[in-house]
Structure formats: structure tokens, C-alpha cells
């Protein structure tokens, strides 16, 4: 390279570096994790239901599903979203567990299952939560909806806003109870995601779903989730039934650190929704493993940074990364890291800087976006100019 060309390159690099320093950093937003479960060596069981899904909550992967995006009447599974919003109000301290709630005429006259609240008798938020979750009380659901949003219709709008935020594309709510209406529907996949979000976001309240009975107003009612009595690993979550919905159940079980969640919609009877859910849960635990690939906040690699105050940035994941695969296949996994190159400063903490590809026996099954674990600000003007020159010289 001639001296004239070299001098021109240095001048251009200095100008480019100085201009870049004036521009604000716009970190790339990490994309979502892409995963699919490899086919099991054991065939999935036949499930007698209109639609169903089995989700591994630990990895976020759906193990098996049928008609899982079909929009169906969710019946009292609706109360998962009702509870989610009430839990959020408790978290935000806009309501309190001991707060006394005035029972409206609309709540008192609610159709369907009830906890038997009365207009002239104050009831607490905590009592209403028990009545809604354990007894599936429509009256409790309406009373809570009115408390949080002022009216059930206003609460339904909040339900739909939250459904959109959670990415529930095949869900729309018209009420807080699950009574059948034309524009009231959800899919098995959406209900699985909703239940997983409830367990994840409100662990302090999730134990309500394991209660086998609740007594209010001198009336004891059992939890309708039969699996609480049958399977010691099941600790929730919610039943539902209407004439149009059939018999429905979202059930969750935890064995060790692994949690599975089944959704069965449109089963033929109370007993069938329990037995079909049990089939799915047993299949998931017996035929699949969930393997942790990376620990949270641990550096997977150190990547080269150009034009930065530091020459390297640690890259990894803020949350633990897991993959679900057929039992006994963990030793057949292959991981490949592809870094974003060249990686130019400034680099923002959380910025996507690469991707980890996961393959099982040569077939891709997952991709995880790799992110920067620290900020790397831009270097000084001379360092940026030098790196600009080096990058220019590296060009073919």
C-alpha cells in the first residue's frame, strides 16, 4: 500500500471514528429463542380431547400438541387471566389481601359456580381469591373484577390488553368468569403460556392452586382438579366446564427442578379431563429430559470488540438456558456459537452479539440469542481510528 493511500485511510478512519462518537448507541434487541422438540423414541399417547398441549415450563418448549391454536370456549380457565390481573394489582399495592370488598348486586346474582358471597356481608380480597381459585366462584370473579377495574367490562378490556402483551394471539375475553359468549375464546397453546406466566410471575400466590378445599359462608367446596388427590407431583392449576366448552383442565406438575404443564380442552367428562391430563404429564416426564445448557449470568465466551474502551466483552445469557429432548439423548447434543462480526463499540449490556445453535444428532433443534453481559463504551478517537484502519486493511 502506498504512503499516500495509507495517509488517506488514516484520515478517513479518524473522521469516521469522530462522527460515530457523536451518534447515540442503538443496541440491537435480542430476538426470541427458537426451539423445537425432537421426536421422541416413545410414541405420544392418544388423547381424547378436542385440543391439547403439553408444555415444558422449564425450557419453554411444547412437547406435544393437537389443534393447539384452535380457538375454543375456555370456560372457567378464563379465571387464570382474572387471577393474573388481581395478583398484579396486589403486587402493585393498588389493593391489599385484607381489604374489605363491597359485594355488588351483579356479583351476588352471578350465574354458574359460586362461593356464595352476600351483598350485606363484607368479604376480603383474600377470601375472594380463595373462592375464585379453589371454588371457581363466578361471584368472586366479578367482585374482584369490579374492585380492580370498576366494572367487569372494563376489567375484560384489561384482560385483552394483558393477553396482547403476553402474545396470546388466539385469545379474546368478554368477561371475567368464563361464561360462554361469542367473542370469548382461547387456544390450548395460549392457555399454556398464560398459566406458565402466572406461575413464573406470581410464585407467592401460586400455592392457592394446590388447596384441595375451601370453606366460606358455612359451605365447604372441594377443588375440582381431581389430580390434586391422584398425583402427588401435581400442584395446580384450574378446571373449566360449560356445555359448549366440554370438560377442560390446565394441570401442572413439578418433579425435581422440572415443571410440566398440560392443557386439555373439550374432554368428554370430569374423569376424562383428569385421566387425559395425567397421560400427557406422565408422557412428558417419562419420555423426555430437560437439560440445562447454560447457567444464568455466566460468560459463555469473550468476544472481540472493535473501536471500544475494552477489547473484549463477556457474552452469555441473563437467564438459564434449557432444552427438552428425548430421554437419554443429552450426549448427542452439539452446540455451535456464531458471533456477530465485526462487533463495534459502543456495545450495550443485553445487546445481541451472536447466537448459539443447538443440534441433536446432526439436526438443528434450537437457537439461543447470545447477549453482552457488560457495557463497552466507545474508545477514544485514536483507538477508534486505529481499529477503523485495521478493519479496512482486513477487507478482502
Secondary structure, 3 states (H helix, E strand, C coil): CCHHHHHHHHHHHHHHHHHHHHCCCCCCCCCCCEECCCCCCCCCCCCCCCEEEEEECCCCEEEEEECCCCCECCHHHHHHHHHHHHHHHHHCCCCCCCCEECCCHHHHCCCCCCCCCCCCCCEEHHHHHHHHHCCCCHHHHHHHHHHHHCCHHHHHHHHHHHHHHCCCCCCECCCCCCCCCCCCEECHHHHHHHHHHHHHHCHHHHHHHHCCEEEECCEEEECCCCHHHHCCCEEEEEEEEECCCEEEEEEEEEECCEEEEEEEEEECCHHHHHHHHHHHHHHHHHHEEEEEEECCCCEEEEEECECECCCEEEEECCCCEEEEEECCCHHHEEEEEEECCCCECCECCCCEEEEEEEEECCEEEEEEEEEECCCECECCHHHHHHHHHHHHHHCC
